Amino acid sequence: MHHDILEITETITSTTRTELITQKEELLQYVITAYEHQHGKTSDIVIRYCRTLAELYVTIHEEHKAETIWRKLREIMIIRHGKGSEEETSISDISMSC
């Protein structure tokens, strides 16, 4: 069910925080937490929704919140692929551009 709702909200974009964006943020946070418990903190599904949340924050110009999520993603990539891996450095590059 969460997956369907998130797919619907993927087309909703805004460059400012609106009530709908706040609800999308809260839903993403909830889904991330649920999937961390269900699939593990380093699962592909958690990575996907963390990336979506970070990109949402960048879009609405809340870079400080985005940086927190990019940092979490970087830690996941280090666990999964190792420090200095292509996956880890690509996340580092993205987070530095925020």
ZATOR-620578 format. One record per residue: x, y, z of N, C-alpha, C, O in turn. Coordinates in steps of 0.1 Angstrom, whole numbers, plus 5000, padded with zeros to 4 digits. Last residue first. Layout:
BEGIN
XYZXYZXYZXYZ ...
REM end
This chain:
BEGIN
525351984974524152044980524552174986523652244992 527651854966527151954957525852024963525352124957 528151664985529051784985528451894976528752014978 526351464979526151544991527051674992526651764998 527451374955526151434955526051524967525551634966 529951274964529951374954528551454954528551574953 529051064980529751174986529751294977529651414981 527850904961526950964972527751084978527151184980 530150824948529150894940528150964950527651074947 531650694967532150824963531050894955531051024955 530050464971530250554982530750684977530250794982 530250344945528950374951529050484962528250574963 532950294943532250384933530950434939530550554938 534550294975533950224964533250334955533050444959 535550414998536250434985535650374973536150384962 534550145018535050285017535850305005536650225001 532049915007533349955012533650095009533150165000 529449835002530349824991531849864995532749844987 527849845025527549745014528649725005528949615000 529050035042528749905047528549805036529149695036 529050255023530350205029530150065035530949975032 526350285019527250245008528550195013529150095007 525550375045525050255039525950195028526250075027 526950615045527250515055526750375050527450275052 525550755025527050725023527450615033528250525029 523050775036523250695024524650655022525050545018 523650955057523150815060523350725048523750615050 524351175041525351115050524950975054525750885055 521951225029523051185021524151125029524751025025 520451305052520051185045521251135036521451015036 521851545059521751435068521351305062521951195065 521451695035522851645039522751535049523551445048 518751755037519251665026520651605030520851485028 518751935057518051805059518551705049518751585052 520152135045520652085057520051945060520651855065 518652205023519852135020520452075033521051965033 515952265013516252235027517552145027517452035031 514752324988515852404993516152395008516452485015 513152144977512552244984513552334992513152415001 515151974965514152044956513452164964513252264958 516351864987517151954978516152034970516352154968 514251714998514851825005515651914997515552034998 513951524977512851614980513351734988512951844985 516351394978516151474966514951564969514951684964 516051265003517051355001516851454989517051574990 513851094995513651195006514751305005514451425006 515050934976513851014972513651124983513351234979 517050814992517450894980516250984976516451104974 515350665008516250765014516650865003516750985005 514250494990513350594996514250705003513750815005 516450334982515650404972514850524978514850634973 517450235006518250324998517350404988517550524987 515250065012515650175021516450275013516250395015 515549884990514249964992514450085001513950194999 517949764995517749844983516549934984516650054980 519049785029518349715018518149815007518249935008 520249845053521049865041520349805028521049785018 518549785074518849925072519649955059519750065054 515949555066517249585070517649725066517249775055 513249505061514249455051515649475055516649425049 511749595084511349475076512449415067512549295067 513149815094512849705103512449575095512849465099 513249965071514549935078514249815087515149735088 510549995065511449915056512749875063513349775060 509850185085509250055084510049955076510249835080 511550405079511650335092511050195091511650095096 510550465053511950425055512150355068512850255069 507850525059508150405050509650365052509950245053 508150755074507550645080507950515072508250415078 509450925055510150895068509550765074510250685079 507450935036508750885033509450845045510050735046 505451065051505150935045506550865042506650745045 506651315055506251225067506051085062506450995069 506851405029508051395037507751295049508551205051 504151425022505051335014506351305022506751195023 503351625039502751495040503651385033503751275038 504951835029505051795043504551655045505151565052 503751855004505151825005505451775019506251675021 501151945011501351815004502851765005503051645007 501752195023501152085031501351945024501651855031 505052285011503552295011503052185020503752105025 508052435005507352345014505852385014505452495017 508952474971508752524984507952424992507352334987 508952354947510252404951510152474965511052534970 507352044940507252184944508652224948509452144953 505551774925506751844928506451984932505452044928 504251464920503951594927505251654931506051604939 504951224911504751324901504451464907504451564900 505051064934506351094927506151204917507151274914 502651004945503251134949504551164942505051274942 502250744934501350854931501950994934501851084926 504250604948504250624933503450734928503750804919 503350624974504550694970504650704955505150814950 501050454972500850594975502150674971502050784966 502350214966501350274957501250424959501250504950 503850174990504550174977503650244966504050334959 501950135009502750255009503450274996503550394991 500849885000500050005000500950135000500650224992 
REM end
